[in-house]
Amino acid sequence: MCIVRDGVLLCAEGLLDDARTLARRAREHGTEVELQEHADMIHAFPLLLNLPESRAAIAELALFARRHLP
Protein backbone atom coordinates (compact mmCIF):
# COMPACT_ATOMS: atom_id res chain seq x y z
CA MET A 1 0.00 0.00 0.00
CA CYS A 2 1.22 3.42 -0.74
CA ILE A 3 0.21 6.33 1.40
CA VAL A 4 1.09 9.93 0.55
CA ARG A 5 0.38 12.71 3.02
CA ASP A 6 -2.14 14.67 0.92
CA GLY A 7 -3.72 11.66 -0.70
CA VAL A 8 -3.90 7.92 -0.65
CA LEU A 9 -2.90 5.53 -3.38
CA LEU A 10 -3.66 1.86 -2.84
CA CYS A 11 -1.71 -0.22 -5.30
CA ALA A 12 -0.76 -3.74 -6.25
CA GLU A 13 0.41 -5.72 -9.24
CA GLY A 14 1.40 -3.52 -12.19
CA LEU A 15 0.90 -0.33 -10.21
CA LEU A 16 3.64 -1.15 -7.72
CA ASP A 17 6.44 0.33 -9.84
CA ASP A 18 4.40 3.50 -10.30
CA ALA A 19 3.76 3.67 -6.56
CA ARG A 20 7.46 3.33 -5.79
CA THR A 21 8.25 6.09 -8.28
CA LEU A 22 5.54 8.34 -6.82
CA ALA A 23 6.81 7.76 -3.28
CA ARG A 24 10.41 8.45 -4.26
CA ARG A 25 9.52 11.66 -6.10
CA ALA A 26 7.30 12.90 -3.29
CA ARG A 27 10.12 12.33 -0.78
CA GLU A 28 12.52 14.20 -3.06
CA HIS A 29 10.17 17.19 -2.83
CA GLY A 30 9.88 17.08 0.95
CA THR A 31 6.56 15.27 1.31
CA GLU A 32 6.25 12.72 4.08
CA VAL A 33 5.52 9.37 2.48
CA GLU A 34 4.77 5.98 3.94
CA LEU A 35 5.00 3.20 1.37
CA GLN A 36 3.64 -0.14 2.43
CA GLU A 37 3.92 -3.17 0.20
CA HIS A 38 1.80 -6.23 0.86
CA ALA A 39 3.22 -9.29 -0.88
CA ASP A 40 0.96 -11.84 -2.53
CA MET A 41 -2.17 -9.69 -2.23
CA ILE A 42 -4.59 -9.11 -5.08
CA HIS A 43 -5.47 -5.67 -6.42
CA ALA A 44 -7.76 -3.75 -4.03
CA PHE A 45 -7.44 -6.44 -1.35
CA PRO A 46 -8.39 -4.02 1.48
CA LEU A 47 -11.94 -4.14 0.17
CA LEU A 48 -12.15 -7.83 1.11
CA LEU A 49 -12.89 -7.21 4.77
CA ASN A 50 -13.06 -10.89 5.67
CA LEU A 51 -9.27 -11.19 5.28
CA PRO A 52 -7.07 -10.38 8.29
CA GLU A 53 -4.61 -8.66 5.93
CA SER A 54 -7.40 -6.43 4.66
CA ARG A 55 -8.45 -5.36 8.14
CA ALA A 56 -4.81 -4.65 9.02
CA ALA A 57 -4.34 -2.53 5.89
CA ILE A 58 -7.47 -0.51 6.67
CA ALA A 59 -6.27 0.00 10.25
CA GLU A 60 -2.89 1.25 8.97
CA LEU A 61 -4.62 3.65 6.60
CA ALA A 62 -6.87 4.95 9.39
CA LEU A 63 -3.88 5.50 11.69
CA PHE A 64 -2.05 7.45 8.99
CA ALA A 65 -5.16 9.58 8.31
CA ARG A 66 -5.62 10.36 12.03
CA ARG A 67 -1.98 11.47 12.27
CA HIS A 68 -2.05 13.73 9.22
CA LEU A 69 -5.57 14.99 8.53
CA PRO A 70 -7.38 17.70 10.48
N, C-alpha and C positions, 0 to 999 in steps of 0.2 A: 504494500500500500504506500502510496506517496501522499504526503501531506505537506502543503505549502501554507504559510501563515495566512495569506489573504484569500485562500481558496483551498479546495480539496480535490485531489485527483486520485481516484481509485484506479488501479491498473493491474493488468496481468497479461500473460502471453505476449503478443507482439507489441504491446504498448510499454513493456518494461524498459526497453532501450530509450524510448521517448521520455519516460518518467525519470530515468537516471540523468538524461541530458537536461531536462527541465530543472531537476534538483540541483545539479552542478551549476547551471547558469544562474539560478536564483541565489545560491550561496555566493557566487562570484560578485553579485550585485548587492550583497549585504542583507539578504532576506533570510530569516531563520527558516530552515527546512528540516523536516523529519521524514526520512524516506524509510519505509518499512516494506520489506519484500517477504511474501509468504509463499514458500516453495510448494509446488504440487497442488496449488489451488486453481480452480477454474475461474474464468472471467466473472466478475461481479459476485464472487462467493459470499461477501458479507450479507447479501440479500437472502441467503439460505439460513435463516435463523435457527434451524434445528441442529446446525453444526457447532460444536464448541469453538472451532476456529473463527467462525462467523461472529459469534457473540463476543469473542475476545477482540476481534478487529473493530467492531462497533464500539466497544468500551474504550479502546485506544483512541479512536476518532473523537469520542465524546470528551475524554480527558484533554486532548489537544485543544478542542474547541473551548472548553471551560478555561483553559490557561490563557488563550489568546483572543477570545472574542468578548466584546463588552456585554 
